[in-house]
Amino acid sequence: MVFRFGFQNANKATQECPCGFYNHPEKDCVCAPGVVQKYLNKISGPLLDRIDLHVEVTLVNFTELASTERNNLIRERVIKAREIQDKRFLDKEELHCNAQMSPKMVRKVCQISEAGTIY
Ligand SMILES: [Zn+2]
């Protein structure tokens, strides 16, 4: 079994329905029943076959997303994570972040707990 640790962000280039408000947290979709599914069926099978993981997400409120307080908390977490990675890769000049680790190194660094191996 081979795990690839890079991933591609398959950003959905289409709306989920013609009006663009399907699954919108604040606005109502005005499309007739069945129109959404018909619209989604227009995405080609070969394109869908190339996407391993499909995750439906709702729109994020811009004000919440742009919150300075929230961003500062995220920034602190990123800085702490980078510090941990700096220590982890101290003797490996070519590595700077977890995404650059080889599968062998991931197995060494990312030990799965016994509870995590049940499934
Ligand atoms: Zn709609």
Backbone and ligand atoms as CSV (ligand in chain L), in Angstrom:
chain,resi,resn,atom,element,x,y,z
A,1,MET,N,N,0.845,-1.175,0.000
A,1,MET,CA,C,0.000,0.000,0.000
A,1,MET,C,C,0.891,1.238,0.000
A,2,VAL,N,N,0.596,2.173,-0.871
A,2,VAL,CA,C,1.387,3.394,-0.983
A,2,VAL,C,C,0.498,4.583,-0.650
A,3,PHE,N,N,0.968,5.413,0.252
A,3,PHE,CA,C,0.256,6.633,0.582
A,3,PHE,C,C,0.984,7.811,-0.037
A,4,ARG,N,N,0.273,8.635,-0.736
A,4,ARG,CA,C,0.874,9.856,-1.251
A,4,ARG,C,C,0.539,10.966,-0.261
A,5,PHE,N,N,1.546,11.721,0.117
A,5,PHE,CA,C,1.328,12.732,1.135
A,5,PHE,C,C,1.144,14.121,0.576
A,6,GLY,N,N,1.228,14.267,-0.702
A,6,GLY,CA,C,0.851,15.521,-1.307
A,6,GLY,C,C,-0.580,15.361,-1.758
A,7,PHE,N,N,-1.284,16.400,-1.937
A,7,PHE,CA,C,-2.631,16.277,-2.463
A,7,PHE,C,C,-2.947,17.468,-3.331
A,8,GLN,N,N,-3.886,17.237,-4.176
A,8,GLN,CA,C,-4.316,18.322,-5.039
A,8,GLN,C,C,-5.647,18.827,-4.534
A,9,ASN,N,N,-5.758,20.098,-4.494
A,9,ASN,CA,C,-7.014,20.698,-4.095
A,9,ASN,C,C,-7.867,20.855,-5.336
A,10,ALA,N,N,-8.853,19.995,-5.437
A,10,ALA,CA,C,-9.732,20.064,-6.591
A,10,ALA,C,C,-10.843,21.054,-6.273
A,11,ASN,N,N,-10.546,22.284,-6.470
A,11,ASN,CA,C,-11.519,23.322,-6.171
A,11,ASN,C,C,-12.677,23.233,-7.151
A,12,LYS,N,N,-13.839,23.151,-6.613
A,12,LYS,CA,C,-14.998,23.018,-7.482
A,12,LYS,C,C,-15.192,24.317,-8.264
A,13,ALA,N,N,-15.200,24.176,-9.540
A,13,ALA,CA,C,-15.290,25.349,-10.396
A,13,ALA,C,C,-16.725,25.687,-10.744
A,14,THR,N,N,-17.642,24.873,-10.261
A,14,THR,CA,C,-19.032,25.128,-10.615
A,14,THR,C,C,-19.865,25.341,-9.370
A,15,GLN,N,N,-20.960,25.973,-9.516
A,15,GLN,CA,C,-21.932,26.079,-8.441
A,15,GLN,C,C,-22.692,24.770,-8.411
A,16,GLU,N,N,-23.354,24.491,-7.304
A,16,GLU,CA,C,-24.096,23.237,-7.211
A,16,GLU,C,C,-25.456,23.302,-7.856
A,17,CYS,N,N,-25.878,24.494,-8.226
A,17,CYS,CA,C,-27.165,24.623,-8.908
A,17,CYS,C,C,-27.121,25.888,-9.760
A,18,PRO,N,N,-28.073,26.037,-10.661
A,18,PRO,CA,C,-28.052,27.207,-11.536
A,18,PRO,C,C,-28.125,28.544,-10.797
A,19,CYS,N,N,-28.886,28.622,-9.695
A,19,CYS,CA,C,-28.991,29.915,-8.995
A,19,CYS,C,C,-27.788,30.189,-8.100
A,20,GLY,N,N,-27.021,29.131,-7.738
A,20,GLY,CA,C,-25.813,29.305,-6.933
A,20,GLY,C,C,-26.040,29.326,-5.437
A,21,PHE,N,N,-27.252,29.086,-4.977
A,21,PHE,CA,C,-27.520,29.165,-3.540
A,21,PHE,C,C,-27.875,27.837,-2.904
A,22,TYR,N,N,-27.694,26.734,-3.602
A,22,TYR,CA,C,-27.955,25.428,-2.998
A,22,TYR,C,C,-27.012,25.236,-1.823
A,23,ASN,N,N,-27.553,24.844,-0.689
A,23,ASN,CA,C,-26.775,24.606,0.536
A,23,ASN,C,C,-26.164,25.891,1.099
A,24,HIS,N,N,-26.691,27.039,0.716
A,24,HIS,CA,C,-26.199,28.310,1.239
A,24,HIS,C,C,-26.776,28.511,2.648
A,25,PRO,N,N,-25.943,28.938,3.632
A,25,PRO,CA,C,-26.441,29.051,5.001
A,25,PRO,C,C,-27.453,30.179,5.208
A,26,GLU,N,N,-27.469,31.185,4.350
A,26,GLU,CA,C,-28.336,32.340,4.591
A,26,GLU,C,C,-29.356,32.605,3.488
A,27,LYS,N,N,-29.135,32.060,2.323
A,27,LYS,CA,C,-30.038,32.351,1.211
A,27,LYS,C,C,-30.687,31.062,0.729
A,28,ASP,N,N,-31.845,31.216,0.166
A,28,ASP,CA,C,-32.600,30.054,-0.299
A,28,ASP,C,C,-32.345,29.783,-1.775
A,29,CYS,N,N,-32.182,28.509,-2.061
A,29,CYS,CA,C,-32.058,28.079,-3.455
A,29,CYS,C,C,-33.453,28.168,-4.078
A,30,VAL,N,N,-33.533,28.732,-5.251
A,30,VAL,CA,C,-34.831,28.894,-5.912
A,30,VAL,C,C,-35.010,27.907,-7.066
A,31,CYS,N,N,-34.123,26.942,-7.162
A,31,CYS,CA,C,-34.195,25.971,-8.254
A,31,CYS,C,C,-35.312,24.955,-7.986
A,32,ALA,N,N,-35.940,24.508,-9.032
A,32,ALA,CA,C,-37.015,23.524,-8.915
A,32,ALA,C,C,-36.441,22.183,-8.455
A,33,PRO,N,N,-37.289,21.373,-7.761
A,33,PRO,CA,C,-36.818,20.049,-7.322
A,33,PRO,C,C,-36.272,19.240,-8.515
A,34,GLY,N,N,-35.190,18.556,-8.294
A,34,GLY,CA,C,-34.593,17.751,-9.355
A,34,GLY,C,C,-33.604,18.512,-10.209
A,35,VAL,N,N,-33.693,19.824,-10.197
A,35,VAL,CA,C,-32.795,20.626,-11.030
A,35,VAL,C,C,-31.351,20.516,-10.525
A,36,VAL,N,N,-31.203,20.499,-9.185
A,36,VAL,CA,C,-29.859,20.423,-8.611
A,36,VAL,C,C,-29.176,19.122,-9.040
A,37,GLN,N,N,-29.891,17.999,-8.899
A,37,GLN,CA,C,-29.289,16.715,-9.268
A,37,GLN,C,C,-28.979,16.680,-10.762
A,38,LYS,N,N,-29.880,17.200,-11.565
A,38,LYS,CA,C,-29.650,17.243,-13.007
A,38,LYS,C,C,-28.424,18.097,-13.321
A,39,TYR,N,N,-28.291,19.191,-12.580
A,39,TYR,CA,C,-27.153,20.099,-12.771
A,39,TYR,C,C,-25.842,19.398,-12.390
A,40,LEU,N,N,-25.868,18.662,-11.238
A,40,LEU,CA,C,-24.662,17.950,-10.790
A,40,LEU,C,C,-24.286,16.826,-11.757
A,41,ASN,N,N,-25.283,16.213,-12.386
A,41,ASN,CA,C,-25.016,15.136,-13.335
A,41,ASN,C,C,-24.264,15.619,-14.569
A,42,LYS,N,N,-24.210,16.925,-14.764
A,42,LYS,CA,C,-23.491,17.467,-15.919
A,42,LYS,C,C,-21.977,17.423,-15.735
A,43,ILE,N,N,-21.522,17.231,-14.482
A,43,ILE,CA,C,-20.077,17.101,-14.247
A,43,ILE,C,C,-19.659,15.754,-14.820
A,44,SER,N,N,-18.648,15.750,-15.653
A,44,SER,CA,C,-18.305,14.534,-16.388
A,44,SER,C,C,-17.793,13.420,-15.477
A,45,GLY,N,N,-18.138,12.194,-15.814
A,45,GLY,CA,C,-17.692,11.025,-15.064
A,45,GLY,C,C,-16.179,10.926,-14.968
A,46,PRO,N,N,-15.442,11.097,-16.097
A,46,PRO,CA,C,-13.983,11.032,-16.013
A,46,PRO,C,C,-13.400,12.064,-15.049
A,47,LEU,N,N,-14.024,13.239,-14.960
A,47,LEU,CA,C,-13.538,14.243,-14.006
A,47,LEU,C,C,-13.791,13.768,-12.574
A,48,LEU,N,N,-14.993,13.269,-12.310
A,48,LEU,CA,C,-15.312,12.775,-10.963
A,48,LEU,C,C,-14.438,11.586,-10.580
A,49,ASP,N,N,-14.078,10.738,-11.565
A,49,ASP,CA,C,-13.226,9.575,-11.288
A,49,ASP,C,C,-11.854,9.987,-10.777
A,50,ARG,N,N,-11.412,11.175,-11.113
A,50,ARG,CA,C,-10.082,11.640,-10.698
A,50,ARG,C,C,-10.085,12.255,-9.296
A,51,ILE,N,N,-11.251,12.419,-8.720
A,51,ILE,CA,C,-11.353,13.020,-7.390
A,51,ILE,C,C,-11.633,11.902,-6.385
A,52,ASP,N,N,-10.691,11.705,-5.463
A,52,ASP,CA,C,-10.812,10.612,-4.504
A,52,ASP,C,C,-11.709,10.957,-3.331
A,53,LEU,N,N,-11.767,12.213,-2.997
A,53,LEU,CA,C,-12.501,12.600,-1.802
A,53,LEU,C,C,-13.432,13.757,-2.141
A,54,HIS,N,N,-14.695,13.577,-1.858
A,54,HIS,CA,C,-15.687,14.623,-2.111
A,54,HIS,C,C,-16.185,15.130,-0.769
A,55,VAL,N,N,-16.041,16.399,-0.522
A,55,VAL,CA,C,-16.484,16.986,0.734
A,55,VAL,C,C,-17.377,18.178,0.410
A,56,GLU,N,N,-18.576,18.125,0.945
A,56,GLU,CA,C,-19.492,19.240,0.734
A,56,GLU,C,C,-19.284,20.243,1.852
A,57,VAL,N,N,-19.046,21.468,1.501
A,57,VAL,CA,C,-18.830,22.509,2.502
A,57,VAL,C,C,-19.808,23.654,2.260
A,58,THR,N,N,-20.132,24.343,3.329
A,58,THR,CA,C,-21.016,25.499,3.184
A,58,THR,C,C,-20.178,26.763,3.130
A,59,LEU,N,N,-20.795,27.792,2.669
A,59,LEU,CA,C,-20.125,29.077,2.556
A,59,LEU,C,C,-19.695,29.569,3.932
A,60,VAL,N,N,-18.501,30.141,4.024
A,60,VAL,CA,C,-18.009,30.686,5.285
A,60,VAL,C,C,-18.292,32.180,5.285
A,61,ASN,N,N,-18.809,32.655,6.397
A,61,ASN,CA,C,-19.103,34.071,6.546
A,61,ASN,C,C,-17.804,34.867,6.432
A,62,PHE,N,N,-17.790,35.866,5.542
A,62,PHE,CA,C,-16.556,36.617,5.289
A,62,PHE,C,C,-16.067,37.337,6.540
A,63,THR,N,N,-16.976,37.940,7.303
A,63,THR,CA,C,-16.583,38.679,8.505
A,63,THR,C,C,-15.881,37.756,9.494
A,64,GLU,N,N,-16.452,36.550,9.665
A,64,GLU,CA,C,-15.848,35.576,10.579
A,64,GLU,C,C,-14.484,35.124,10.045
A,65,LEU,N,N,-14.426,34.917,8.748
A,65,LEU,CA,C,-13.187,34.461,8.127
A,65,LEU,C,C,-12.082,35.512,8.230
A,66,ALA,N,N,-12.466,36.777,8.128
A,66,ALA,CA,C,-11.487,37.862,8.126
A,66,ALA,C,C,-11.192,38.395,9.524
A,67,SER,N,N,-11.770,37.770,10.553
A,67,SER,CA,C,-11.581,38.232,11.920
A,67,SER,C,C,-10.101,38.223,12.303
A,68,THR,N,N,-9.602,39.360,12.745
A,68,THR,CA,C,-8.197,39.475,13.137
A,68,THR,C,C,-7.888,38.597,14.336
A,69,GLU,N,N,-8.824,38.569,15.315
A,69,GLU,CA,C,-8.604,37.752,16.513
A,69,GLU,C,C,-8.445,36.278,16.137
A,70,ARG,N,N,-9.359,35.811,15.302
A,70,ARG,CA,C,-9.310,34.411,14.865
A,70,ARG,C,C,-8.015,34.139,14.095
A,71,ASN,N,N,-7.664,35.050,13.216
A,71,ASN,CA,C,-6.444,34.872,12.417
A,71,ASN,C,C,-5.200,34.865,13.294
A,72,ASN,N,N,-5.204,35.672,14.352
A,72,ASN,CA,C,-4.052,35.681,15.257
A,72,ASN,C,C,-3.904,34.342,15.984
A,73,LEU,N,N,-5.038,33.736,16.371
A,73,LEU,CA,C,-4.981,32.423,17.018
A,73,LEU,C,C,-4.430,31.371,16.048
A,74,ILE,N,N,-4.879,31.436,14.829
A,74,ILE,CA,C,-4.391,30.490,13.814
A,74,ILE,C,C,-2.904,30.719,13.574
A,75,ARG,N,N,-2.513,31.986,13.497
A,75,ARG,CA,C,-1.100,32.315,13.287
A,75,ARG,C,C,-0.232,31.732,14.402
A,76,GLU,N,N,-0.686,31.854,15.650
A,76,GLU,CA,C,0.081,31.306,16.781
A,76,GLU,C,C,0.220,29.787,16.659
A,77,ARG,N,N,-0.848,29.122,16.258
A,77,ARG,CA,C,-0.786,27.658,16.095
A,77,ARG,C,C,0.172,27.279,14.977
A,78,VAL,N,N,0.159,28.037,13.893
A,78,VAL,CA,C,1.057,27.745,12.775
A,78,VAL,C,C,2.508,27.956,13.200
A,79,ILE,N,N,2.763,29.038,13.941
A,79,ILE,CA,C,4.125,29.309,14.407
A,79,ILE,C,C,4.610,28.174,15.316
A,80,LYS,N,N,3.750,27.711,16.244
A,80,LYS,CA,C,4.126,26.603,17.136
A,80,LYS,C,C,4.414,25.333,16.331
A,81,ALA,N,N,3.553,25.051,15.347
A,81,ALA,CA,C,3.757,23.858,14.515
A,81,ALA,C,C,5.072,23.966,13.743
A,82,ARG,N,N,5.361,25.148,13.222
A,82,ARG,CA,C,6.623,25.341,12.484
A,82,ARG,C,C,7.831,25.171,13.400
A,83,GLU,N,N,7.706,25.615,14.656
A,83,GLU,CA,C,8.810,25.443,15.606
A,83,GLU,C,C,9.063,23.959,15.873
A,84,ILE,N,N,7.984,23.201,16.019
A,84,ILE,CA,C,8.113,21.755,16.240
A,84,ILE,C,C,8.788,21.116,15.025
A,85,GLN,N,N,8.375,21.540,13.849
A,85,GLN,CA,C,8.960,20.983,12.626
A,85,GLN,C,C,10.434,21.386,12.487
A,86,ASP,N,N,10.755,22.619,12.859
A,86,ASP,CA,C,12.156,23.054,12.806
A,86,ASP,C,C,13.033,22.147,13.663
A,87,LYS,N,N,12.534,21.804,14.875
A,87,LYS,CA,C,13.290,20.898,15.757
A,87,LYS,C,C,13.369,19.504,15.137
A,88,ARG,N,N,12.240,19.059,14.578
A,88,ARG,CA,C,12.182,17.717,13.984
A,88,ARG,C,C,13.175,17.564,12.835
A,89,PHE,N,N,13.330,18.611,12.047
A,89,PHE,CA,C,14.170,18.516,10.850
A,89,PHE,C,C,15.518,19.229,11.021
A,90,LEU,N,N,15.926,19.408,12.257
A,90,LEU,CA,C,17.167,20.125,12.542
A,90,LEU,C,C,18.368,19.539,11.809
A,91,ASP,N,N,18.441,18.215,11.722
A,91,ASP,CA,C,19.585,17.568,11.070
A,91,ASP,C,C,19.317,17.239,9.597
A,92,LYS,N,N,18.228,17.728,9.058
A,92,LYS,CA,C,17.897,17.459,7.648
A,92,LYS,C,C,17.654,18.782,6.922
A,93,GLU,N,N,18.711,19.273,6.290
A,93,GLU,CA,C,18.624,20.589,5.646
A,93,GLU,C,C,17.568,20.648,4.547
A,94,GLU,N,N,17.333,19.532,3.880
A,94,GLU,CA,C,16.432,19.539,2.736
A,94,GLU,C,C,14.944,19.519,3.132
A,95,LEU,N,N,14.661,19.249,4.410
A,95,LEU,CA,C,13.278,19.188,4.870
A,95,LEU,C,C,12.929,20.403,5.721
A,96,HIS,N,N,11.752,20.940,5.451
A,96,HIS,CA,C,11.301,22.107,6.212
A,96,HIS,C,C,9.908,21.935,6.808
A,97,CYS,N,N,9.143,21.003,6.267
A,97,CYS,CA,C,7.788,20.818,6.796
A,97,CYS,C,C,7.379,19.344,6.647
A,98,ASN,N,N,6.320,18.968,7.353
A,98,ASN,CA,C,5.868,17.580,7.370
A,98,ASN,C,C,5.540,17.044,5.981
A,99,ALA,N,N,5.020,17.903,5.124
A,99,ALA,CA,C,4.617,17.461,3.782
A,99,ALA,C,C,5.795,16.939,2.964
A,100,GLN,N,N,7.002,17.293,3.352
A,100,GLN,CA,C,8.191,16.862,2.608
A,100,GLN,C,C,8.768,15.548,3.131
A,101,MET,N,N,8.176,14.991,4.161
A,101,MET,CA,C,8.706,13.752,4.727
A,101,MET,C,C,8.463,12.577,3.796
A,102,SER,N,N,9.394,11.643,3.802
A,102,SER,CA,C,9.216,10.402,3.049
A,102,SER,C,C,8.248,9.499,3.805
A,103,PRO,N,N,7.661,8.514,3.115
A,103,PRO,CA,C,6.774,7.576,3.825
A,103,PRO,C,C,7.473,6.898,5.004
A,104,LYS,N,N,8.756,6.571,4.832
A,104,LYS,CA,C,9.511,5.924,5.910
A,104,LYS,C,C,9.595,6.844,7.133
A,105,MET,N,N,9.854,8.107,6.887
A,105,MET,CA,C,9.966,9.065,7.984
A,105,MET,C,C,8.604,9.299,8.650
A,106,VAL,N,N,7.552,9.306,7.846
A,106,VAL,CA,C,6.206,9.472,8.411
A,106,VAL,C,C,5.908,8.317,9.351
A,107,ARG,N,N,6.250,7.088,8.940
A,107,ARG,CA,C,6.008,5.931,9.804
A,107,ARG,C,C,6.765,6.063,11.121
A,108,LYS,N,N,7.967,6.641,11.051
A,108,LYS,CA,C,8.781,6.793,12.250
A,108,LYS,C,C,8.226,7.900,13.160
A,109,VAL,N,N,7.845,9.011,12.560
A,109,VAL,CA,C,7.420,10.184,13.334
A,109,VAL,C,C,5.967,10.083,13.775
A,110,CYS,N,N,5.136,9.583,12.911
A,110,CYS,CA,C,3.688,9.558,13.182
A,110,CYS,C,C,3.263,8.175,13.657
A,111,GLN,N,N,3.573,7.869,14.870
A,111,GLN,CA,C,3.197,6.581,15.446
A,111,GLN,C,C,1.698,6.576,15.736
A,112,ILE,N,N,1.032,5.555,15.251
A,112,ILE,CA,C,-0.410,5.436,15.486
A,112,ILE,C,C,-0.641,4.710,16.804
A,113,SER,N,N,-1.489,5.292,17.629
A,113,SER,CA,C,-1.764,4.671,18.921
A,113,SER,C,C,-2.523,3.358,18.709
A,114,GLU,N,N,-2.559,2.530,19.745
A,114,GLU,CA,C,-3.254,1.251,19.639
A,114,GLU,C,C,-4.731,1.461,19.310
A,115,ALA,N,N,-5.310,2.483,19.905
A,115,ALA,CA,C,-6.733,2.779,19.638
A,115,ALA,C,C,-6.940,3.139,18.162
A,116,GLY,N,N,-5.940,3.773,17.573
A,116,GLY,CA,C,-6.051,4.178,16.178
A,116,GLY,C,C,-5.908,3.055,15.198
A,117,THR,N,N,-5.395,1.905,15.649
A,117,THR,CA,C,-5.186,0.768,14.743
A,117,THR,C,C,-6.375,-0.195,14.739
A,118,ILE,N,N,-7.351,0.060,15.567
A,118,ILE,CA,C,-8.512,-0.849,15.647
A,118,ILE,C,C,-9.239,-0.918,14.321
A,119,TYR,N,N,-9.368,0.196,13.653
A,119,TYR,CA,C,-10.114,0.198,12.391
A,119,TYR,C,C,-9.153,-0.073,11.282
L,1,ZN,ZN,ZN,-30.405,26.842,-6.764
